[in-house]
Amino acid sequence: MNEPTNESATEVAAAEAAEVIELPRTHRNSASRASRRHAEPSSQGIRSKKSQRLMLAVALAFSLLLLLVVGVISGIRIDALTSDLQTAQAELFQAKQDLKKTMPELQQARKELSNLIKGQFPHLQALVPDKVIKLDAGYVKNIVFTLLQRNGKSVYEYRLIMENTSDGMVRADARVFVFDHRGAQIGMGEIADRVDMVPGESRSYSSIVERFIDEEPRYFYVWTRGKPTSGIPSK
């Protein structure tokens, strides 16, 4: 009866020893799996950092390449502009030289044309703005032309100084004719006063030259009723 009992005890002891031995093995397996789990995220972080560095390197290389292309294009454009500037400067210098050569001829031609006009129309006088032009003929003593700008157009205003140096009454009645550089009439102005000037009286009249041809006036003459002015016979 006692022998079976001892065998059973021996089997139980062996089973317990096997469990004790198996427990560390299970613990070691769990630790190994936990270590692998901790190692996997660390490896993923390293790969992510390498990917970011690669992207930064590619972006930097692209930026450098873009700057290089822009620099090359800008250099080519600057060279072209420099060449155009040098060509324009050379053409301007040549034009100035040609102008210097032709200026004496132009001045001579203007002088000859002015003499020709004065020869055909000896009573004409040069119209010079902002200058007192003495006439001293009849009762018109002098005239002043003024160039004005109105609505983007040039307008010529004139002022006549009249003086009655005679012993009788004089009624102011004058006309101002203007001519272009060819001697063609391009406009006129008129002064008329119904009040006579007594002997020794002086008056000033202002008006605008009405141009019917859009040309710049170069010459003028003044006509008065009653007595001649600038050698023009009265009507």
C-alpha positions, 0 to 999 in steps of 0.5 A, spaced: 500 500 500 505 504 501 509 503 494 504 506 490 504 512 494 511 514 494 511 513 486 505 518 486 509 523 490 515 522 485 511 524 479 508 530 483 515 533 484 517 532 477 511 535 474 513 541 479 520 541 477 518 542 470 513 547 471 519 551 475 524 550 469 518 552 464 516 559 467 523 562 466 523 560 459 516 563 458 519 569 461 524 570 457 520 569 450 516 575 453 522 579 454 524 578 447 518 580 444 517 586 448 525 588 446 523 587 438 517 591 439 521 597 442 526 596 436 521 596 431 519 604 432 526 606 433 528 603 426 522 606 423 524 613 426 531 612 423 528 611 416 524 617 416 529 622 418 533 619 412 527 620 408 527 627 410 534 629 409 534 626 402 528 631 400 531 637 403 537 635 399 533 634 393 530 641 394 536 644 395 539 642 389 533 644 385 533 651 388 541 651 386 539 649 379 534 654 378 538 660 381 543 658 376 538 658 370 536 665 372 543 667 373 545 665 366 538 668 363 540 675 367 547 675 364 545 674 357 539 679 358 544 684 361 549 683 355 544 684 350 541 691 353 549 693 354 550 692 346 543 696 345 545 701 349 552 702 346 549 702 339 544 707 341 550 711 344 553 711 337 547 713 333 546 719 338 553 721 337 553 720 329 546 724 329 550 730 333 556 730 328 551 730 322 547 736 326 553 740 327 555 739 320 548 741 317 547 747 322 551 752 319 547 750 312 540 751 316 542 757 319 544 760 312 538 758 309 533 761 314 537 767 313 536 767 306 529 766 306 528 771 311 531 776 307 527 774 301 521 775 305 523 782 307 524 783 300 518 781 298 514 784 304 518 790 306 513 792 311 514 785 315 517 785 322 520 779 326 515 777 331 519 776 338 515 774 344 515 778 350 519 784 347 517 791 346 517 792 339 517 800 337 513 802 331 513 810 332 509 811 326 502 814 327 499 814 333 501 806 335 507 807 339 509 800 340 507 793 341 508 787 345 506 779 344 506 774 349 505 767 348 500 763 352 498 756 353 490 755 354 488 748 353 494 745 351 494 750 345 499 756 344 495 763 344 498 769 342 496 775 346 498 782 344 498 789 347 498 796 343 500 802 346 497 808 342 498 816 343 495 821 340 500 826 338 496 830 333 492 837 334 486 833 333 481 828 335 484 820 333 479 814 334 483 808 335 482 803 329 488 798 328 489 791 325 495 786 327 496 781 321 501 775 323 505 771 318 508 764 318 516 763 316 514 763 308 510 770 309 503 767 308 498 770 313 495 765 318 491 770 323 490 777 325 487 781 331 483 788 331 482 793 336 477 798 335 474 804 340 468 808 339 471 813 344 476 818 340 483 820 343 484 827 345 491 830 343 496 828 348 492 822 350 495 815 351 491 808 351 493 801 352 489 796 348 490 788 349 487 782 344 488 775 342 491 774 335 485 769 331 489 764 327 485 761 322 491 756 320 495 752 325 502 755 324 507 759 328 507 766 327 514 769 325 512 776 322 507 781 323 505 788 321 500 793 324 495 797 320 491 803 322 486 807 319 487 815 318 495 814 319 500 809 317 504 805 321 510 801 320 510 804 313 504 801 311 499 806 307 493 807 310 486 806 307 
